[in-house]
């Protein structure tokens, strides 16, 4: 049986990783500028290196956000049976973006999930 292990919708997971890369990149750049305060002129080299790594992390976050946006445009829109709100679904199984109810388009998995709930 194919189970999904994440706790939120797939699109929200991608957006979360984009945010993580953004915050890590900014943190790396801030730590790099602290090198100037700690080591003076020699710290400028450290700051430059950290700025490059921070920019790479920020560029990765831009790519992740772009990828999530492209997937979001082709996602299946449906109404969640639990909360009644419009949600987007990627693949055959996903979770509601709002109430995290497991959703599926595969009738076999829907029957299996119903049997597990009733058991």
Buried (B, 14 or more C-beta within 10 A) or exposed (E): EEEBEEEBBBBBBBBEBBEBBBEBBBEBBEBBBBBBEEEEEEBBEBBEEBBEBBEEBBEBBEEBBEEBEEBBEEBEEBEBEBEEEEBBBBBBBBBBBBEBEBBBEEEEBBEBBEEEEEE
